[in-house]
Amino acid sequence: MDIADVWYWIMALLLWLYVFTDGFDLGVGILCLHTGDEAWRDRMTASIDPVWHANQTWLVMLGGVLFGAFPLVYGTVLAALYLPAGFLLFAFMARGIGLEYRAEAEDKRPWSLVFGWGSLAVTLAHGFLLGGILQGMAFADGRFVGGAFDWFSPFTILVGLTLACLYAMFGAAWLVLKTDGDLQTQARLWGIRYGSAAVAMLVLVIGYILLDGRLGFLVGRPGQSGLSPAFVLTIVAAVLCAALYFRALGKGWERRPLLYCAVLLALVFAAFGGNLYPLVVPPGVTVAMAAAPAPMLRVMLAVVGGLLPVLVFYNAYQYRVFSGKAAPQDEVH
């Protein structure tokens, strides 16, 4: 395996860590829109207060890796997706402002709505960016030659809605772990509803890909129609994992739903990422074409190889310190 290929899978790992950890944060924000009870919202936001800043560490790390290891992708993709990327930045600000101001405001409802709608906006922006990359981009001589709205399509809308359902599913599993009583019971119901919606949306996405011949590389072998055996096996494993998730919710278990969410996301990543490889930006930008020179990649591997375990330990320790049921600050004695 070439060193550029190693960086491809490191980038995939960082993307999985970010999507899962910030995903349940965003899911909690989306679920805040489903209740008008500010006491419930206090407990919901308290569950993510200690960790949501650190969860975004993986996004910073991912951006640094993309800039250093695949500079061609960093430059061309941002040129192609500057509109959804700008939307993402504004949504990030709205979400953060809503969460921080809500903690200090006397009238919390407006800031709860800013936090909730900001979280949904971030999620949709994620979908537009990811879908825009996966559906392919027009390049010539290393430059993007498409239009400003090429990223906007039925496929990117489907990806955005799928992420919204997945994130809400993750958020519900997080609330099952971090809350109790009536709110936990409601979180289980949210988890069942959004889990069912997420599975349905994944089926729709796969169906759309099969109907649109231009996207066949995401689910099958290059130049061949239909689904690749590896993709089918991985998706079957993901469906079984989803079944275990629903079973865990029904059994009243607290930790397992979130664990199954993490495994489900990893399987979905493996299914699509395994078929996408060695492409890094469809239809023609491969890992080898986009990678920085090998000496640079070796230096980065030494630096990141030392830094990544520290970040993993720090985040794991943080979750250990703030384990247990969440309570608003004014209830902590």
N, C-alpha and C positions, 0 to 999 in steps of 0.2 A: 504493500500500500504506500503510495506516494505521500509526502508530507502535506501536500495540498488537500489530499483526501482526508487526512487526519483532521485538518482544520474544518473541513465540511461537517464532520460529525461532531466536533466540538461546538460549532455554531448551532447545530441541531439540538445539542444538549442544552445550551444556554437558552435557546428559544423555548424549549419545553419547560425549563425551570421558570422562565418569565411568564409564559402563558398560563401555567398552572397556578403559581403563587399570586401574581397580580390578577389572574382570572377570578379567583374566589373573592378577592377584594372588590373587583368590579361587580361581581355577582351579588355581593351584599348590597352594593349601591343600587343595582337594578331592583332588588327585592324590597328596598326601602320605598319604592314607588307603589308597592302593593299593600301598604298599610298606612293609615293616617294616625296611628297611635304613636305619639312622640316618646312615650316610655319604652315601647318596643324598639323604636329607632335609636334611642339612647343605648340600649343593650346591643343592638346590631352594630352600630358604629364603634362602641367600646370594644367589640370583639376584634376589630381590625386596627384600632388605634396604635397598638404597640408594634405592629409588623408591616404596615402598608408602605412606609418609607423604604424599609430595607428590602421589601419584595421588588422594588423598582431598581435595585442594584443590578439585577440580571439584565435589565434593559440597557443600562449604561455599559455593562460588560459586553453585551451583544453588539452595541454600536461601535465600541472600540475594536472588537474582533473583526467586524465587517470592514471597518475603515483600514485596519492594518493588514489583514489577511487577504481580503478581496476588494482592493481599492476600485477596480473597474465596476464592480457591482454597486459599491457605495455611491460612486459618482453618477452612473447612468440611471440607477433605480430612483434616486432622489430627483433627478431631472424629469423622469417620467411620472413621478408620483408626488410632485410638490404640493398639489392641491389637497389630497387626502392627508399628506404629512402635516401641512399647515393646520388643517382641521383637527388633527390629532393633538397638536400642541395647544390649541385653544381649548379643546375638550379636557386635556390634562389640567390646565389652569382652572377651569370651571369646577372640575371635580375636587381639586385640592382646596380651592377657596371655599366651596360649599362645606366640606368636611371640617376645616379649621374654624371658619366663622360660626358654624353651627354650635361648636363646643362652647362658645362665649356668648352667644346671642340669647336674649330673653325670649324672643319669638323665634323658635327654631324651625318652624314649618317652611318658610321660604328657602332657608339654607339647606334643609333636608331635600327639597325639590331640586335645588341647584346641584347638590351632590348626586342625587339619583339620576337626573337627566344627563349630567356630566359623565357619569359612569357609563350610561347607555351610549352616549356619543363617542367616548373612547373606544368602546367595544365595536361599534359600527366602523369607526376609523380603522381599527385593527383588521376588520374584515375586508374593507376596501383595499388596504395595503397588501394583505396576504393574497386576496383574490386577484388583485392587479398583477402581482408577480407570477402567480401560478398559471394564469391564463395566457401568459406570454407577452412579449414586448417587441416592438419593431426597432432593430438596430442596424446600423450601417457604419462600418469602419470604427467600431467602438463607441458610436454616438447614438443616442435615442433620436429617432426620426419620426416618431408618431405624433399624435395630437394630444392636447392638454387633457382631454376627457376620455382617452382610450381605456383608462382603468375602470370606467363606469360601465357596467354591463349587468345583464341578469345573473351571471355567474358570481360577480363580486357582491351583489345584493344577497344572493343565497348564502355566500360565505359569511357575510356580516350577520345575517339572521341566525345562522347556525352557531356562530360564536356567542351571540346573545343568549341563546338557549343553553349552550354549554357552560358559560360563565355563571348564569343563574343557577344551574344545576350544581356547579362547584360551590357557589355561595351558600346554597341551601345545606349542602353537606358540611360546610364549615360551621354554619349556625347550629346544626345538630350537635356538633362536637363542643361548641363554645357556650351554648345556652341550655336552659332547662325549662320545665313547666309548659305553659301554653305556647310560648314562642317556639320552643323546640318542637312541639307537636305540629305547629303551623309550618315550621321549616321542613319537616318530613313531607307534608303535603306539597309544599313548593317543590321539593326535591323530586317527588313522583311526577308531578305535572311537567316540570322543565326537563327532567330526564327523558320522559316520553317524547317531548317535543324535540329534544336534541337528537334522539335516535331517528325520529321521523325526518328531521332536516338533513341528517347525514345520508339517509336513503335518497332523499330528493337530490342532494348534491351529486351522488354517484350516478343516479339516473340521468341527470342533466349532462354529466360528463360523457356518458355512453351515447346519448343522443347527439351531442355536439362532437363530431369526429375530430375537430381540431384539438380537443383536450384529452384524447385517448392516451397520451403518454403518461397521464397521471395515474392511470389504473391498469395499464397493460404494457406489453412489450413494444418497443419501437417498431413501427411498420406493421404491426399485427392488430387485428380487431379483437374485441372482447377483453375479459379480465385476465390478468396474469394469475397463475396458481398461488404465488406468494401473497399477492394482494387479497385474494379470496380467503386464504387461511388466516391472514392477519385480521381481516374484517370480521370473520367468524369468531376469532378470539375476542375481539372488541365487543361483539354482541353478547357473548357469554359473560364478559366482564360487566356489561350493563345489566344483565340479569342478576348477577351477584350484588350489584349496587341496589337494585330494587328489593332484593331479598333482605339485604342488610337494613334497609329502611323499615321494612315490614317487621323484622325481628326486634326492632328497638335498639340495635347496636349503634354506638356513637362514633367510634373511630373508623370502622370499616367503610362507611360510605365515602369518606374523603379519600381513603386509600384506593378504593376502586376507581374513583374519579381520576387519580393520578395515573393509574395503570391504563385506564381507558384512553386517556390523552396520549400516552406513550405509544399505544398500539395504533391509534389513528395517525400519529406522526410517522411511525414506522411503515404503515401501509402506503401513504402517499410519498413520503420522503425516499423510501426504497425504490419506488418506480421512477421518481424524478431524477435520482442520481444516475449519471454524473453531471446532469444539467444543474446549474445553480440559478440561472434565469432563462426560462424557455423563450423561444424555441431552440436557440443555438449557442448560448453562452455556457460553456462547461466549466467545471472546477479548475481544470488546467489552464484554460484561457484567462480566467478571472483572477487567479491567484497571484500574490506578490512573489518576487524572486525567492528561491529556496533559502538562501542565507537569512533573509529577513524573517521567513517563517520559522526557521530554527531558533532565532533569537527570541521571537515572540513566544514560541513554545516553552522556552526556558523560563521566561517571565511569567506567563500565564499559568504554566505548570506549577509554579511556586505560589501564585496568588490564589488560584482557584480553590485549593484545599482550605486556605484561610477563610475565604468567603463562605464556603460550605459549613465550616466549623462555627463561624460567627452566627450564621443564620440558624443553624441547628440549636446552638446555645440560646439564642434569643427565643426561639419557640419553646425551649425547655423552661426558661425563666418565666415566660408568660403563659405557661400551660394552665389548665384549669378553666373554670367557667368565667365568662366575662361579666363585668359589672361596671356601670358608669362611675366616673371619678367621685361624684358626690355620695356614692354608696360605699366607697372604699374607706375603711377606718384603719 
